[in-house]
Amino acid sequence: MKLIKATEKDIPLIQDLAKRSWENAYAEILSKEQMKYMLETMYSEAEISEHLKNSNYHYFLVFDEVLNSFDGFLGYENHYENQTTKLHRIYLVPESKGKGLGKKTLEFLNEEVKNSGDNRIILNVNKYNSAKSFYESQGYQIYDEGVFDIGNGYVMDDYLMEILIK
């Protein structure tokens, strides 16, 4: 596995990977309408393009060298708060789960965060998303929870998790 820095030309690939992973991860959590709304707003070309223009926001593509395929992506923002990086997005397509790619991607993120000078990573995870237990297995802990209005009558009901990087 290797992580490849994403650029503007990779936006369609990120959108495809998001759709494929979301259809699996959120099928039983979100309505089809909410999922469609969130994908269209959070993963629009304009939205991702704005992220890529921010020098603190990084996208990396997860590439499986054995299968020669892109299996997911990582999106995070250094210096989101005081010495804190925000993990905005980490998604793997369903067929790539269980191969250790998520763990390796988080290990990569930990190194990137150390190199940035930040010492904490935070993330939001839907309260009903099985990814919560994955994050806990990697050392993340819940520090709060919140309900966030995302427009169009939809909310995100999340746990807020963190890990300290040494």
Phi, psi and chi 1 to 4 in degrees:
 res  aa     phi    psi   chi1   chi2   chi3   chi4
   1 MET       -  141.2  176.5 -160.3  107.2      -
   2 LYS  -140.1  155.7   69.2  178.2  175.2 -179.7
   3 LEU  -107.0  130.3  -74.0  130.5      -      -
   4 ILE  -117.2  125.9  -59.3  168.0      -      -
   5 LYS   -59.6  126.6 -177.9   96.6  168.0  139.9
   6 ALA   -83.8  150.9      -      -      -      -
   7 THR  -130.0 -179.9   64.7      -      -      -
   8 GLU   -52.8  -37.5  -69.1  -93.7  -17.0      -
   9 LYS   -66.6  -16.4   71.1  174.1  178.4   47.1
  10 ASP   -90.3   -1.1  -62.0  -49.9      -      -
  11 ILE   -56.2  -47.1  -68.9  174.8      -      -
  12 PRO   -59.8  -36.1  -24.7   34.6      -      -
  13 LEU   -66.6  -44.2  175.6   58.6      -      -
  14 ILE   -60.1  -43.6  -68.0  167.7      -      -
  15 GLN   -61.8  -42.0  -69.2  170.7  -40.4      -
  16 ASP   -65.7  -45.3  178.1   62.3      -      -
  17 LEU   -63.3  -39.2  -68.7  166.6      -      -
  18 ALA   -62.2  -48.3      -      -      -      -
  19 LYS   -59.8  -48.0 -176.0  177.7 -175.1  -58.7
  20 ARG   -63.3  -40.4  -71.4  170.2   51.2 -154.0
  21 SER   -75.5  -38.1   61.4      -      -      -
  22 TRP   -66.1  -39.1  -84.9   48.6      -      -
  23 GLU   -57.4  -29.4  -73.8  170.9  -11.8      -
  24 ASN   -89.1  -49.4  179.2  -98.4      -      -
  25 ALA   -66.6  -34.5      -      -      -      -
  26 TYR  -114.3    7.3  -63.4  114.2      -      -
  27 ALA   -54.4  -37.9      -      -      -      -
  28 GLU  -101.7    3.0  -63.2 -179.0   17.0      -
  29 ILE  -107.1  -43.4  -61.0  172.4      -      -
  30 LEU  -113.5  150.9  -55.9  176.1      -      -
  31 SER   -69.9  157.8   69.2      -      -      -
  32 LYS   -58.5  -36.8  -74.1 -173.1 -172.7  -46.8
  33 GLU   -65.8  -44.3  -64.8   78.1   17.4      -
  34 GLN   -66.8  -41.7 -178.7  170.8   -7.6      -
  35 MET   -61.2  -44.3 -164.1  178.8  -37.9      -
  36 LYS   -61.0  -46.3 -177.5  177.7 -174.7  -65.3
  37 TYR   -59.4  -48.3  170.2   77.2      -      -
  38 MET   -65.5  -42.5  -68.7  175.1   73.3      -
  39 LEU   -63.7  -40.9  -77.6  167.9      -      -
  40 GLU   -69.3  -30.7  -72.8  175.0   -6.0      -
  41 THR   -91.1  -48.9   54.9      -      -      -
  42 MET   -74.5  -23.1  -64.1  168.5   64.0      -
  43 TYR  -120.6   24.2  -70.2   92.2      -      -
  44 SER   -67.2  156.8   69.8      -      -      -
  45 GLU   -58.0  -41.8 -175.9  174.0  -16.6      -
  46 ALA   -63.3  -42.6      -      -      -      -
  47 GLU   -64.1  -49.2 -177.8   76.4    8.9      -
  48 ILE   -66.5  -38.5  -63.1  170.6      -      -
  49 SER   -59.6  -42.7 -176.8      -      -      -
  50 GLU   -61.0  -42.6  -81.9  -56.2  -53.0      -
  51 HIS   -58.9  -45.5  -64.7  163.1      -      -
  52 LEU   -66.4  -21.8  -68.7  170.4      -      -
  53 LYS   -80.1  -16.4  -69.9  175.3 -173.3  167.2
  54 ASN   -84.6  118.5  176.1  -15.0      -      -
  55 SER   -64.7  -16.2   62.6      -      -      -
  56 ASN   -94.3   -9.3  -70.9  -34.2      -      -
  57 TYR  -100.5  128.1 -154.7  120.9      -      -
  58 HIS  -129.0  138.1  -51.3  -81.3      -      -
  59 TYR  -117.3  135.2  -83.1   90.7      -      -
  60 PHE  -129.2  140.4  -77.4   87.4      -      -
  61 LEU   -93.7  136.2  -59.9  166.6      -      -
  62 VAL   -90.2  115.8  177.4      -      -      -
  63 PHE  -114.4  123.8 -174.5   72.8      -      -
  64 ASP   -88.7  108.2 -175.6  -31.0      -      -
  65 GLU   -70.3  -26.9  -65.0  174.1  -74.8      -
  66 VAL   -70.6  -47.9  175.1      -      -      -
  67 LEU   -90.3   -5.3  -63.1  176.7      -      -
  68 ASN    55.3   49.1 -162.9   33.3      -      -
  69 SER  -141.2  152.8   64.2      -      -      -
  70 PHE   -86.7  124.7  -71.7   99.7      -      -
  71 ASP  -113.2   -3.8  -74.1   -4.2      -      -
  72 GLY   170.5 -167.7      -      -      -      -
  73 PHE  -157.0  163.4   64.3   96.4      -      -
  74 LEU  -129.6  135.2  168.7   70.0      -      -
  75 GLY  -135.2  123.0      -      -      -      -
  76 TYR  -145.6  162.5   65.1   92.9      -      -
  77 GLU  -131.2  112.7 -173.1  175.5   -0.7      -
  78 ASN   -70.7  153.5  -64.6  122.2      -      -
  79 HIS    57.2   34.8  -42.4  -55.6      -      -
  80 TYR   -63.0  -43.3 -178.5   78.1      -      -
  81 GLU  -134.3 -176.5  -65.1  174.1   -8.1      -
  82 ASN   -53.8  111.6 -175.0   33.3      -      -
  83 GLN    53.0   31.6  -65.2 -173.1  -59.0      -
  84 THR  -128.1  132.0  -61.6      -      -      -
  85 THR  -100.8  139.8  -68.6      -      -      -
  86 LYS  -103.9  121.8  172.0  103.6 -175.3 -129.6
  87 LEU   -83.5  104.1  171.9   54.8      -      -
  88 HIS   -84.2  -36.8  -70.8  -74.2      -      -
  89 ARG  -151.2  126.9  -57.9  157.8 -177.1 -150.8
  90 ILE  -144.5  115.2  179.3  173.2      -      -
  91 TYR  -138.3  140.4  -70.8  103.7      -      -
  92 LEU  -123.5  143.4  -63.0  172.4      -      -
  93 VAL   -68.4  150.7  -65.8      -      -      -
  94 PRO   -53.4  -40.6  -18.6   24.4      -      -
  95 GLU   -69.9  -10.5   57.6  -88.0   20.3      -
  96 SER   -99.6   -5.1   69.8      -      -      -
  97 LYS   -72.0  148.5  -67.8 -170.5  177.1  173.3
  98 GLY    86.9    5.5      -      -      -      -
  99 LYS  -104.2    6.0  -62.3 -166.8  -62.3 -172.3
 100 GLY    85.2    4.0      -      -      -      -
 101 LEU   -67.9  -37.6  -61.0  177.9      -      -
 102 GLY   -63.2  -45.3      -      -      -      -
 103 LYS   -62.3  -45.2 -178.7  178.1  178.5  179.6
 104 LYS   -64.8  -36.0  -71.5  177.3 -175.6  170.4
 105 THR   -66.3  -41.0  -58.4      -      -      -
 106 LEU   -67.9  -35.1  -74.6 -177.5      -      -
 107 GLU   -62.9  -41.8  -70.8  169.2   -5.2      -
 108 PHE   -59.7  -45.9  169.6   85.0      -      -
 109 LEU   -59.4  -43.9  175.3   61.8      -      -
 110 ASN   -56.2  -43.4  -68.6  -10.8      -      -
 111 GLU   -65.9  -42.7  -74.4  -55.8  -49.4      -
 112 GLU   -61.6  -40.3  -68.0  -69.5  -55.8      -
 113 VAL   -66.0  -44.4  169.3      -      -      -
 114 LYS   -56.6  -46.1  -85.8 -172.2 -143.0  176.2
 115 ASN   -66.1  -23.6  -67.0  -23.7      -      -
 116 SER   -81.3  -16.0   78.4      -      -      -
 117 GLY    94.9   -6.6      -      -      -      -
 118 ASP   -77.3  159.3  -74.2  -12.2      -      -
 119 ASN  -132.6   14.6   60.6   16.5      -      -
 120 ARG  -148.9  142.0  176.6  178.4  176.3 -121.3
 121 ILE  -120.6  134.0  -57.4  170.1      -      -
 122 ILE  -121.1  157.5   59.4  172.1      -      -
 123 LEU  -156.4  161.5   61.5   86.4      -      -
 124 ASN  -110.6  138.8  -66.1   18.8      -      -
 125 VAL  -136.5  134.4   63.6      -      -      -
 126 ASN   -55.3  136.7 -176.6  -73.0      -      -
 127 LYS   -58.2  -22.7  -71.5 -179.6 -179.2  173.5
 128 TYR  -106.6    9.7  -54.9  101.3      -      -
 129 ASN   -87.3  128.6 -170.9  -25.0      -      -
 130 SER   -64.6  -14.6   60.9      -      -      -
 131 ALA   -61.3  -22.8      -      -      -      -
 132 LYS   -54.1  -45.3  175.0 -175.7  164.8  -80.7
 133 SER   -68.8  -32.0   58.8      -      -      -
 134 PHE   -62.8  -47.9  166.3   70.0      -      -
 135 TYR   -59.8  -42.6  -66.8  126.0      -      -
 136 GLU   -60.8  -38.9  -71.4  172.0  -29.6      -
 137 SER   -65.4  -19.5   77.0      -      -      -
 138 GLN   -99.5    8.5  -58.9  -54.3  -55.4      -
 139 GLY   101.3   -1.7      -      -      -      -
 140 TYR   -75.0  146.9  -74.7   79.6      -      -
 141 GLN  -130.6  148.6  -63.0 -179.3  -32.7      -
 142 ILE   -73.0  131.2  -65.4  170.2      -      -
 143 TYR  -118.2  -10.6   70.3   90.6      -      -
 144 ASP  -171.9 -179.1 -155.5   -8.1      -      -
 145 GLU  -145.8  161.8   54.5 -174.3   81.0      -
 146 GLY  -162.2  155.9      -      -      -      -
 147 VAL  -115.7  121.8  177.1      -      -      -
 148 PHE  -118.7  125.3  -55.0   94.2      -      -
 149 ASP   -74.2  122.3 -176.9  -17.0      -      -
 150 ILE  -112.0   10.9   57.0  169.5      -      -
 151 GLY    94.5  165.1      -      -      -      -
 152 ASN    59.2   23.3 -145.6   36.4      -      -
 153 GLY    83.3    7.3      -      -      -      -
 154 TYR  -104.4  152.2  -61.7  118.9      -      -
 155 VAL  -132.2  160.0  -62.5      -      -      -
 156 MET  -110.1  125.1  -66.9 -168.1  -46.4      -
 157 ASP  -107.2   98.6 -171.2    8.2      -      -
 158 ASP  -123.4  154.8  -66.1  -16.5      -      -
 159 TYR   -90.6  144.4  -71.6  118.1      -      -
 160 LEU  -103.7  124.4  -51.7 -178.8      -      -
 161 MET  -121.5  158.0  -58.5 -176.1   80.8      -
 162 GLU  -148.0  159.4   69.0  178.8  -12.7      -
 163 ILE  -143.5  140.5 -170.5  170.1      -      -
 164 LEU   -93.4  135.2  -60.2  178.3      -      -
 165 ILE  -103.0  128.1  -55.7  -61.3      -      -
 166 LYS  -103.1      -  -60.8  172.3 -175.7  158.4
